[in-house]
Amino acid sequence: MGTHYIYVALCKDNTLYTGYTTNVEKRIMAHNNGTGAKYTKTRRPITLLYAKEYATKSEALKAEYAFKQQTRSQKINYLTGQGVSIRKTAMPIIQLLQQEELS
């Protein structure tokens, strides 16, 4: 079983990257170490903007595909609707995780 997520990250060049993972923190660290994906390797550092949990891998992969089919403005509208602020100075993943632990 396990937990399945899709995540959206903001790259250094202000592009959005969407992916699937079972461990968001580890995946973001991999991207920032240059081992996460070819796309993000030259666009580091990346900052996690959004992650959503799904019950199954299939559901997560379908959601990832659907999100990737949207235009950039549709993605930004969705993220804004989820309370995400799209800006280059978005909070780093470590700070986000620390805030969650304090909540």
Order of alpha helices (4+ residues) and beta strands (2+ residues): beta-beta-alpha-alpha-beta-alpha-alpha-alpha
